[in-house]
Amino acid sequence: MFGHFSHTTCLISKLFLTCLYCVVGVCCRDFSISLPQNFQALSGSCVIIKCRFEIEEKHDINLVPESAATGLWLKDGDKTNEHLVFHSTDHKSNHFNGKITGNLLEKNCTTVFYNVSSKHTGRYYFRIESGGLKYVYTVNTSTINTLPPNPQCSCMWSRSSLRCSAETLCSSPPPTLTWSSTPRIPLSESSRLEELISDLNFTATHRQHRVTFTCTITYQLQDENKTAQDNITLHVQYSPKNTSVSVLPSSSVLEGRSVTLTCSSDANPAVLNYTWSRESEGQMEQLQTGHTLTFDRIDLKHRGWYHCTAQNQHGTQNSSVMLDIQCEYYITANLTLSHSLQCKVNYKMNSLRSSITLHQSLTHTSTLQCASNNTHGTASQRIYVTPQVSSTFYRH
């Protein structure tokens, strides 16, 4: 009974040690491979398949320099005699032009295919041959698509920058990223070609609102250049800009006419409200809101400075205009008992005064005419002067 127990204990101990031995990866290592599942390859360029593989421990003795390890690639199937398209040491005319750049003895199967075309599109299997080691990795495969990719353009606001990125693929010389804009504005960009990322840096203002930025990637191939584009249109929010007041028919208007003042401004979001005010004896008099201010019949009392304030949630901006009221006029004249003649011009805002002294005989009769004019018309008055010692004519 005691002996049987000892035998069982030994078996359990051996089993435990064996499992522990496998856990640390000495005897539990299996065939496996690591490579990207999908590739974008540009026709006329090259493609790099980054690849690493693992083998069972018992085959380590085969993966030695003396065995002259060979790497093979099969396409759209795992049968070597039917689907072989690349052999690292046996280059045939019907095979793809390429090279294994990795060290197979270090289990690095990284491969580059040159002059990629549509015939390269498909699913790829890697096969390792070295001495007695011959194995096709069918669990993980890589698919190549020979379609030109579009760059990815993303807007990142960091006071402010646009970032354009694209896949580097495989081309010599390396591809370039360039920026353009519609409408055209000066651009300052920085590029990191090793990552194929281009940053466009600027401070966003209302001038960039609705500007379309285009990123273009150019691949310089053997036979031709290939390009792809992506674009983004910016929408920038800003306070009112370029606020102005227009007057119809004009800011210099004839008394009695209709006048309309219109306020306009550029803002995003749009202006929430327009507020009108007027300077009155050094104080600002609030009038009304709305983008127009209308006087059906203008009067001299309406003369002065008018201010419009445009406002949205980001701020305000003002604009002013001087409203000048002009008028037609008429003349009245009369001869006073003091023998002085006055000529008065009515509704003239800036007065004008002159005088004439007449020396004439007692028997002479004079006929005088007072006349005045401005841009709106002419007025005159004729006066007959009775002979006296002297007469003085005044004109205001």
C-alpha positions in Angstrom: 0.0 0.0 0.0 2.8 2.4 1.0 4.8 1.5 -2.2 1.9 2.1 -4.5 1.4 5.5 -2.9 5.1 6.4 -3.6 4.8 5.4 -7.3 1.7 7.5 -7.7 3.5 10.5 -6.2 6.4 10.1 -8.6 4.1 10.1 -11.6 2.3 13.3 -10.4 5.7 15.0 -9.8 6.9 14.1 -13.3 3.7 15.3 -14.8 4.0 18.6 -12.9 7.6 19.1 -13.9 6.7 18.4 -17.5 3.9 20.9 -17.6 6.0 23.5 -15.9 8.7 22.8 -18.5 6.2 23.5 -21.3 4.7 26.6 -19.7 8.0 28.4 -20.0 7.9 27.8 -23.7 10.6 25.1 -24.1 8.5 22.2 -25.3 5.2 23.9 -26.0 6.4 26.1 -29.0 4.4 25.6 -32.1 4.4 26.8 -35.7 3.0 30.4 -35.9 3.5 33.4 -38.1 2.9 37.2 -37.6 2.2 39.4 -40.6 -0.4 42.1 -41.6 -3.6 40.7 -42.8 -4.2 43.4 -45.5 -2.0 45.6 -47.7 -2.6 48.6 -49.9 -0.1 48.4 -52.8 0.2 51.1 -55.4 0.4 49.7 -58.9 3.9 50.4 -60.3 5.4 50.7 -56.9 6.6 48.1 -54.4 5.1 46.5 -51.3 6.8 45.4 -48.1 5.3 42.5 -46.1 6.7 42.6 -42.6 6.8 39.0 -41.4 8.1 36.9 -38.5 7.6 33.2 -37.9 8.0 30.6 -35.2 8.7 26.8 -35.5 8.4 23.8 -33.3 11.4 23.2 -31.0 12.3 19.9 -32.7 13.0 21.8 -36.0 15.6 24.2 -34.5 18.3 21.8 -35.6 17.2 22.4 -39.2 17.2 26.2 -39.1 21.0 26.6 -39.2 23.4 28.2 -41.7 24.4 24.9 -43.2 20.9 24.1 -44.2 20.6 27.2 -46.5 17.1 28.2 -45.4 14.7 29.2 -48.2 11.6 31.4 -48.1 8.7 30.9 -50.5 5.5 32.7 -51.1 2.3 31.0 -52.4 -0.6 33.0 -53.8 -4.3 32.0 -53.5 -3.5 28.5 -52.3 -1.1 26.5 -50.2 0.0 23.9 -52.8 3.6 24.6 -53.7 3.5 23.2 -57.2 0.4 25.1 -58.1 0.6 28.4 -56.3 4.3 29.3 -56.0 5.0 32.9 -57.1 8.2 33.7 -55.3 11.3 31.6 -54.3 14.2 33.4 -52.5 16.9 31.4 -54.2 15.3 30.2 -57.5 14.3 33.1 -59.6 12.1 32.2 -62.5 10.5 34.4 -65.2 7.0 33.6 -64.1 7.8 34.5 -60.5 7.4 37.9 -58.8 10.4 40.1 -58.6 11.2 40.5 -55.0 13.6 39.9 -52.1 13.5 38.6 -48.6 15.1 41.4 -46.6 14.7 39.6 -43.2 17.1 37.0 -41.8 15.4 33.6 -42.0 17.8 32.2 -39.4 16.4 34.8 -37.0 12.9 33.8 -38.1 12.4 37.1 -39.9 10.6 36.6 -43.2 10.1 40.3 -44.1 9.8 40.5 -47.9 9.6 43.2 -50.6 7.9 42.8 -54.0 8.9 45.2 -56.7 6.9 46.6 -59.6 3.5 45.7 -58.2 0.6 45.3 -60.7 -2.9 44.0 -60.6 -1.6 40.4 -60.8 -0.2 40.8 -57.3 -3.7 41.2 -55.9 -4.5 38.1 -53.8 -4.0 36.1 -50.6 -0.5 35.1 -49.7 0.9 32.1 -47.8 4.5 31.8 -46.5 6.5 28.6 -46.7 9.8 27.9 -45.0 12.3 25.2 -46.2 15.5 24.4 -44.4 17.0 20.9 -44.2 14.3 18.6 -43.0 12.0 21.6 -42.2 9.3 22.2 -44.8 6.2 24.0 -43.6 3.4 26.2 -45.1 1.7 28.7 -42.7 -2.0 28.5 -43.5 -3.5 29.9 -40.3 -2.4 33.5 -40.9 -2.2 34.9 -44.4 -1.7 38.3 -46.0 -3.9 39.9 -48.7 -2.5 42.5 -51.1 -4.8 45.0 -52.9 -3.3 47.0 -55.7 -5.6 50.0 -55.5 -4.2 53.6 -55.0 -5.2 54.8 -51.5 -6.6 58.1 -50.7 -4.9 60.2 -48.0 -6.8 60.7 -44.8 -7.3 64.4 -43.9 -8.4 65.3 -40.4 -8.9 68.6 -38.8 -7.3 69.1 -35.4 -7.9 72.4 -33.7 -4.9 73.4 -31.7 -4.8 77.0 -32.4 -5.2 75.8 -35.2 -3.8 73.0 -37.4 -5.0 70.7 -40.1 -3.3 67.3 -40.4 -3.1 65.3 -43.6 -1.9 61.7 -43.4 -1.5 58.9 -45.9 0.0 55.4 -46.1 3.7 55.4 -46.9 3.4 52.3 -49.0 6.6 51.6 -50.8 8.0 53.9 -53.5 11.3 55.5 -54.4 11.6 58.5 -54.2 9.2 58.7 -51.2 5.8 60.2 -51.8 5.0 63.8 -51.1 2.1 65.6 -49.4 1.1 69.1 -50.5 -1.6 71.5 -49.5 -3.8 73.9 -51.5 -6.8 76.0 -50.7 -9.9 77.4 -52.4 -10.0 80.4 -52.3 -6.2 80.6 -52.3 -4.5 81.9 -49.2 -0.9 81.8 -48.1 -0.1 78.4 -46.4 2.7 77.4 -44.0 3.1 73.7 -43.6 5.4 71.2 -41.9 5.9 67.6 -43.0 7.3 64.4 -41.4 7.9 62.1 -44.3 8.9 59.2 -42.2 5.3 59.0 -41.0 3.9 60.7 -44.1 2.1 63.3 -42.0 1.8 67.0 -43.0 0.6 69.6 -40.6 -0.9 72.9 -41.8 -0.6 75.5 -39.0 -2.5 78.8 -38.8 -4.6 80.9 -36.5 -8.3 80.5 -37.5 -10.0 83.7 -38.4 -13.1 84.7 -40.3 -10.9 84.7 -43.4 -10.7 80.9 -43.3 -14.5 80.4 -43.0 -15.7 78.2 -45.8 -12.2 77.8 -47.2 -11.7 74.4 -48.7 -8.2 72.9 -48.0 -7.0 70.1 -50.3 -4.3 67.6 -49.5 -2.6 65.9 -52.4 -0.3 62.9 -52.2 2.0 62.2 -55.1 3.7 58.9 -55.7 6.6 59.1 -58.1 6.7 55.8 -60.0 8.9 54.5 -62.8 6.4 55.1 -65.6 4.2 57.8 -64.3 3.2 59.8 -61.2 0.1 58.9 -59.4 -1.9 61.2 -57.1 -4.8 61.0 -54.7 -6.6 63.8 -52.9 -8.8 64.5 -50.0 -10.3 67.8 -48.9 -12.0 69.5 -45.9 -14.0 72.7 -45.7 -13.6 74.8 -42.5 -16.5 76.4 -40.7 -15.1 79.0 -38.4 -17.3 80.9 -35.9 -16.5 84.6 -35.3 -18.0 87.9 -34.0 -19.4 90.5 -36.4 -16.9 91.8 -39.0 -17.0 94.4 -41.7 -20.1 96.1 -40.2 -21.3 99.0 -42.4 -24.3 101.4 -42.7 -25.6 102.4 -46.2 -28.1 105.2 -46.8 -30.7 105.4 -49.5 -31.0 107.6 -51.4 -27.8 109.1 -49.8 -26.5 110.4 -46.5 -27.0 114.0 -47.8 -30.8 114.2 -48.4 -33.3 116.8 -49.1 -35.8 117.8 -46.4 -39.1 116.1 -46.7 -37.9 113.1 -48.5 -37.9 109.4 -47.4 -34.6 108.0 -46.1 -33.7 104.4 -45.2 -30.5 103.4 -43.3 -29.5 99.8 -43.7 -26.9 98.0 -41.4 -25.1 94.9 -42.6 -22.4 92.7 -41.1 -20.5 89.4 -41.7 -20.8 87.0 -38.7 -20.9 83.3 -38.0 -23.4 82.4 -36.6 -25.4 85.2 -38.2 -26.1 88.5 -36.4 -28.7 88.0 -33.7 -29.8 91.7 -33.7 -29.0 95.2 -34.9 -29.4 98.1 -32.5 -29.7 101.7 -33.7 -28.8 104.8 -31.6 -28.2 108.5 -32.2 -25.9 111.1 -30.6 -28.0 113.8 -29.0 -26.4 116.5 -26.9 -23.4 114.3 -26.1 -25.6 111.4 -25.0 -26.5 108.2 -26.9 -30.2 108.0 -27.6 -31.5 104.4 -28.2 -33.9 104.3 -31.2 -34.9 100.8 -32.3 -33.7 97.3 -33.3 -33.6 95.8 -36.7 -31.2 96.0 -39.7 -33.1 99.0 -41.2 -34.0 102.5 -39.9 -36.5 104.4 -42.0 -37.7 108.1 -41.9 -40.8 108.5 -44.1 -40.4 112.3 -44.1 -37.0 113.6 -43.0 -36.7 116.9 -41.2 -33.9 119.2 -40.0 -34.2 117.8 -36.5 -33.1 114.4 -37.8 -29.6 115.7 -38.7 -26.7 114.0 -36.9 -24.7 110.9 -36.3 -26.4 107.5 -36.3 -24.8 104.3 -35.0 -25.6 100.7 -35.7 -24.4 97.9 -33.4 -24.3 94.3 -34.8 -24.3 91.5 -32.2 -24.0 87.7 -32.1 -23.0 85.3 -29.3 -19.3 86.0 -30.0 -19.3 89.8 -29.7 -20.3 93.1 -31.2 -19.1 95.6 -33.8 -20.3 99.2 -34.5 -20.6 101.4 -37.6 -21.7 105.1 -37.9 -22.9 107.5 -40.5 -23.6 111.2 -40.6 -27.1 112.2 -41.9 -27.0 115.6 -43.4 -30.3 117.3 -44.1 -30.5 119.8 -47.0 -33.4 122.0 -47.9 -34.8 124.2 -50.6 -35.4 127.9 -49.6 -37.2 131.1 -50.7 -36.5 134.8 -50.3 -38.6 137.5 -48.7 -37.7 141.2 -48.9 -39.2 144.4 -47.6 -38.3 148.1 -47.4 -38.4 149.5 -43.9 -39.2 153.1 -42.9 -35.5 153.5 -42.0 -34.8 153.0 -45.7 -32.8 149.8 -45.1 -33.6 146.8 -47.3 -33.3 143.3 -45.9 -33.1 140.1 -48.0 -33.8 137.0 -45.9 -33.1 133.4 -47.1 -35.3 131.0 -45.2 -34.2 127.4 -44.1 -30.5 128.1 -44.8 -28.7 126.3 -42.1 -25.4 128.2 -42.4 -26.3 131.9 -42.5 -24.7 134.2 -45.1 -24.9 138.0 -44.7 -23.9 140.9 -47.0 -24.9 144.6 -47.4 -24.9 147.2 -50.1 -25.1 151.0 -49.6 -26.6 153.0 -52.5 -25.9 156.7 -53.1 -28.4 158.2 -55.6 -30.1 161.4 -56.5 -33.5 162.2 -55.0 -35.1 161.8 -58.5 -33.6 158.4 -59.3 -35.6 155.2 -58.8 -33.7 151.8 -58.4 -34.7 148.3 -59.1 -32.9 145.6 -57.1 -32.9 141.8 -57.2 -31.9 139.5 -54.4 -30.9 136.0 -55.7 -29.5 132.9 -54.1 -29.0 129.2 -55.1 -27.8 125.8 -53.9 -27.7 122.3 -55.4 -31.5 122.0 -55.0 -32.6 125.1 -56.8 -32.5 128.9 -57.2 -34.7 131.7 -55.6 -34.8 135.4 -56.3 -36.8 138.5 -55.3 -37.1 141.8 -57.2 -37.4 145.1 -55.1 -38.2 148.6 -56.2 -36.4 151.3 -54.1 -38.0 154.8 -53.7 -35.5 157.7 -53.9 -34.1 158.6 -50.5 -30.9 159.8 -49.0 -29.4 156.3 -48.9 -30.5 152.7 -48.9 -28.7 149.7 -47.3 -29.3 146.2 -48.7 -28.7 143.2 -46.4 -28.6 139.6 -47.4 -28.5 136.7 -44.9 
